[in-house]
Structure formats: C-alpha cells, structure tokens
Amino acid sequence: MWKQFLGKLPKKSQKKDQDSLRNPNLGPNISSSGSGRANSTSPAAKRAAVFPSSVIAGIEPLLAFKDVPSSEKMNLFISKLSLCCVVFDFTDPAKNIQEKELKRATLLELHDFVTQNHPKFSEPAILACCKMCSINLFRVFPPNSRSSNIISGENDNDDEPTFDPAWSHLQIVYDFLLKFVTSTSLEAKVAKKYINHSFIIKIIDLFDSEDPRERDCLKAILHRIYGKFMVHRPFIRKSLSNVFYRFVFESEKHNGIAELLEIFGSVITGFALPLKEEHKIFLSRALIPLHKPKSLGVYFQQLSFCVSQFIEKEPKLASGVIKGLLKYWPITNSQKEVMFLGELEEILEVISMAEFQKVMVPLFWRLRRCINSYHFQVAERALFLWNNDQVINLIAHNRQVILPIIFPALEFNAQNHWNLAVLNLTLNVRKMLSEIDDVLVLACISNYQKEQENKELVVEQRKEIWERLENAASSLQPIAGNTAVLVTR
C-alpha cells in the first residue's frame, strides 16, 4: 500500500522540492509574474502558485481539514507535510513574503491537526512528520562570537544572544514536533524506526543554537523523547555524555550545556537503586570535570542540582564528589571559588560522618587557604560555613583533627586581614570554637605562637647569614686584569 501511495506522488515536483532544499533561494516555481497573477485569482490559485502541485491519493493538499471526509484526513495531512518541506530564506525580510505567510498558515493547520485526538498515526504519516521536521530544523550553525568569548574566558553574560530570523516558522515546527511526540496517537513501537539514533543526535546537535527560545523548545522535546522511547534511553545518556566530554576536554564552547544538564537532572531522579556503574562513571567522568571550564557560572545551578541528586540517591558518593571538587578547585578565579564553597556546603549538609572523615583533612586544608584569601568574598563565604549547624556538628565530632588545621588561619586573619566584615566573622568563629573545646583552643593558640616564634627566628638567622655574606664580599679586593681564577666544584 505504501508503494502504491508513493507511486501517486508526481516525480517532477519531488525533484523540485529537493532542489529547493539544497538552495532556499530557489523557491518552488516562485516568480514575480506568478505573484502578479495571484492577485487576480482565487485563494486556491494563490497557494498553487506558491507551492508545488503535489496531489497525494487524489487529495488537493491545500484544502482545509474540515472540507474532506475523515477517511481522507490522514492523506491530506501527509500532503500538507510535503508542502512544508520547502525552506525559505529569511535573511531578507522583503523576499517571498506571500510564500512565507502561506507556509506559516499551513504549519499552523498541521499543528492544530496533531493537537486534536485522532486515530493512530499511520507509518507513512510518521515518516512524513519526521522528514518535514528534519528538513526545517536540522541545519549547521555559523561560527559565532559568543562561543569564542567563552573559550577565551571573557564574560559574555552581557552580550545579547543571536535570534534566528526564521523563528516565525521554526517555532511552529518545534511546537508541532512536541505535540507529535507527546500525542497518544503516536505508537512508540512504530515511531522508533523514524525517531531513531540519527534523528536524536541531530536534535542534540541543535542545542548549540544561540537562540535561547530554540534551546527551550529542544529541552522539552528531548525530555519527552527520553520518556516515551525507552529503547533510546541508553543512547541518549551516552550522547549527552559525549557532548560534555567534548565541551570539557576539547572545545570549552557550547551554548546548550545548561539545558542538557537540566534534562539530565530530571533523568537522575528516575534512576533505580542501587545505582548502576554506568551512572557512577557518568558522575565521575562527566559531571565532576564540568566544574573545570571558565564558563561554569552559565550552568552552575543545573550542574549543582545534578550532583546533589546523585548524592541524595547514594550518600556514599559524597566523599568522591568532594575529592573531585578539590581536584578542580580554582586558584585564580574568585567567582568560581565562591561557587565551589556554596556547593560544598550543600554536600556537607547531607554527608555521613564516615564519608566526611575520609576527606576532612584535605578539605579543611583547602578551607584554611580560603579563610586567609585576600579576596573578601572568598574568605567571607568560607567563614559562613560555621553558620551551618550540620557543619558545626561535623567539626565538633572531629575537633582533635580539624582545629589544629583551621585555627592558625583564624589567628592570622584576626591579626592581619584588611576587611572588617571578614575580621568580625573570624572573631565570631574563634569564639564559637572556644565554646566547643576551650582547652584544645588554648593548646592551638600556644602552638600557633610557638610556630610564629620559630618563623621569626628563622627570618633572623637568614638576615644574619646575608649580612655576613655581604660583609665578606665587601672586604675582598676586586680581581684586576686577566688574572686566572680557580673555581672548584
């Protein structure tokens, strides 16, 4: 039946459609004289002058759905889809105005048809839908300045995104695809042959669009595809991992990382327990390294949510996540350091005592450096950890190890830090620790004073050595002429 159906398609108009796809400027029989004739003819003649005359199963494709019997509506649906495979050039707003409006009206008709509850979509209809969406949506994006700004470390948050001029058509196609995928009339067993790996990869590639409206549409569509087509779930997860790998280890430029992470955040909530090894590998090899790029601030909220979801699912992962944060801890980027401290506090709120003890020594050595940071926001954010009751509880149970590490930093701040807010926070933390264990605090103060005295003694000795060397050098007579000098090793 499908072969007979295709046999009724006019071959010439098919060839013309393909030529139009290769070159959008070559409209299907679009000319100024044709437009002139359309002004004096009926609406049906106007549309016929714009689109190629494709008659499928004897149905005029530009008829309204209400004008055909129910048995022919699916054939009319396919005819209209074939007409919408013509792509126009939107870089020139004054070009093909009438044709663009007629295509937009046809797309709206298709959207309304899919929105209504109809019998199951036939396989030819599913094929035609996927073909129309592929031709209209799948395209290569031109190079852009925003990506180059991201890779060079420049802040592009103030730059306005580039909006696609064809959005008036693209938006309807995206809405159509979303309604089509979520429709109860679409059987996943049949549709998986056409919404296949190739189709999904091209959907994921579109997330690099600069247009945030397009990325929002794609986010909804890919999430629905993941939910409806269970057979494609492992492939989608693997494809997202590959995008993250390329972003972290190769290019560091991609416009849709935040949206992809948002999708994955909702996917993680559905993971069964215990977590598969595949999911743990994704956490360690994809999500943790995503803390490394300079553009972390663009997607930090979504990334932090994904990491917290993993820890909520399996608390034993908390120590590994903290080790990963310490591995990628920023040294010269204060904004990223503040973000890391915020995420660290969220992890410490849910970490178990056993997992905390695995990482507390390297963790508090890093916090010690943060407390002594001359950037007041970093020092302030590190000291704010002591406002968290869970963090205080962890410190109190392990004070014999933690206080000797952290107390020298507090004493140094109390004596030397330039910022008044940091100074006040330091004094409050020191007072809080004294209330927890006054004897241990006094011992830490005594050790700190001894260390300072030893450092001062070393400085004095170094000064004396340099003075002796300078005096000895000044007492020597300069070597004159070509006197040979014996140098021993």
Buried (B, 14 or more C-beta within 10 A) or exposed (E): EEEEBEEEBEEEBBEBBEEBBEEBEBBBBBEEEBBEEBEEEEEEEBBBBBBBBBBBBEBBBBBEBEEBEEEBBBBBBBBBBBBBBBBBBBEEEEBBEBBBEBBBEBBEBBBEBBEEEBEBBBBBBBBBBBBBBBBBBBBEBEEBEBBEBBEEEBEBEEEEBBEBEBBBBBBBBBBBBBBBBBBEBBEBEBBBEBBBEEBBBBBBBBBBBBBBBBBEBBBBBBBBBBBBBEEBBEBBBEBBBEBBBEBBEEEBBBBBBBBBBBBBBBBBEEBEEEBEEEBBEBBBEBBBBBBBBBBBBBBBEBBBBBBBBBBEBBBBBBBBBBBBBBEBBBEEBBBBBBBBBBBBBBBBBEBEEEBBBBBBEBBBEBBBBBBBBEBBBBBBBBBBBBEBEBBBEBBBEBBEBBBBBBBBBBBBBBEEBEBEEBBEBBEEBBEBBBEEBEEBBEBBBEEBEEEBEEEEEEEEEEEEEEEEEEEEEEEEEEEEEEEEEEEEE
